[in-house]
């Protein structure tokens, strides 16, 4: 409570530069915590979708069975999005009669649907591209949080240095070093640094926590992409270039 009162009092005693910096810091903190809350909810929902998809996908014998049964659209995200893009590319490489046969019998065995090594590489490229897009989607917003966390204390230091310069300028104009005169100016100059640290400390903690979750999800997606391409190669590679 005492700290809050000191900050409020120091804010109103500071110059326009200091007040402007504090206002900018507070606006940045609102945006930062909004992104953090939204990202936390998004990643939680993302993890639920990953577990649900992996449960359904692992029950299928053939790599195309889930796709032919559920027909995930272009709005699919996460692992399902990677899987859908890869399967679309795979089906386009198959002959029209083979695609019709697969669609009519729900994937079955792929003895008649053989691809060359080059075609497998094309499918792998589509899978990697979809993986990159999903990784960008998962990491979206993290740059804004990192920027605000880094800038808040730096803006605070700028405001403090500016305020101290003003305080010494006033002391020079007065021609004396009276502590009672200069102390309020120094105190108000420190407000921007305190506010910056109060924003940056929880911001760093939240950023590190979310980054760990993003790394886990990214690792899961990369592992799934490798497994998916491996299964496609095992089930479809049969012709020689």
HULINQUI-V134093 format. One record per pair of residues at least 24 apart in sequence whose C-alpha atoms are under 8 Angstrom apart, sorted by the first residue. I is the first residue (numbers start at 1). J is the second residue. D is the distance in whole Angstrom. If there is no record, write none. Layout:
i;j;d
I;J;D
I;J;D
This chain:
i;j;d
7;188;8
7;191;6
9;188;8
10;184;8
10;187;6
10;188;4
10;189;8
10;191;6
11;188;6
11;191;7
13;184;8
13;185;7
13;188;6
14;163;7
14;185;7
14;188;5
14;189;6
15;163;7
17;159;7
17;162;8
18;159;5
18;160;8
18;162;8
18;163;7
18;189;7
18;191;8
18;192;7
21;155;7
21;156;7
21;159;7
21;192;7
22;156;8
22;191;8
22;192;6
22;195;7
25;152;6
25;155;8
25;195;7
25;196;7
25;199;8
28;148;6
28;152;8
29;148;7
29;199;6
32;144;7
32;145;5
32;148;7
32;203;8
33;203;8
35;141;7
35;145;7
36;145;7
36;206;7
36;207;8
36;210;8
39;141;8
39;210;8
40;210;7
43;138;8
43;213;8
43;214;8
46;78;7
47;217;7
49;78;8
50;78;7
50;79;6
50;80;8
53;79;7
53;80;7
62;107;7
62;108;7
62;109;7
62;235;8
63;228;8
63;231;7
63;232;7
63;235;8
64;107;6
65;106;6
65;107;5
65;108;8
68;103;6
68;106;6
68;107;7
69;106;7
77;134;7
78;134;6
78;221;8
79;221;6
79;224;7
81;130;7
81;134;8
82;127;6
82;130;5
82;131;6
82;134;8
82;225;7
83;127;7
83;225;8
83;228;8
85;126;7
85;127;7
85;130;7
86;123;6
86;124;8
86;126;6
86;127;5
86;130;8
89;122;8
89;123;6
89;126;7
90;123;6
93;119;7
110;235;6
110;236;6
111;235;8
111;236;8
113;236;6
114;236;5
114;237;5
114;238;5
114;239;6
115;236;6
115;237;5
115;238;6
115;239;6
116;237;6
116;238;6
116;239;5
116;240;6
116;241;6
117;237;7
117;239;8
117;240;7
117;241;7
118;241;7
120;232;8
120;233;7
120;237;7
123;229;8
124;229;6
127;225;7
127;229;8
128;225;7
131;221;7
131;222;7
131;225;7
135;218;6
138;214;7
138;218;8
139;214;7
142;207;8
142;211;8
145;203;7
145;207;7
146;204;8
146;207;7
148;200;8
149;199;7
149;200;5
149;201;8
149;203;6
149;204;7
150;200;7
152;195;8
152;196;5
152;197;7
152;199;7
152;200;6
153;193;6
153;195;8
153;196;4
153;197;6
153;200;7
154;193;8
154;196;7
155;192;7
155;193;8
155;196;7
156;190;8
156;191;8
156;192;4
156;193;4
156;194;7
156;195;7
156;196;5
156;197;8
157;192;7
157;193;5
159;189;6
159;190;8
159;192;6
159;193;7
160;189;4
160;190;5
160;191;7
160;192;6
160;193;6
161;189;7
162;189;7
163;188;7
163;189;4
163;190;8
164;189;6
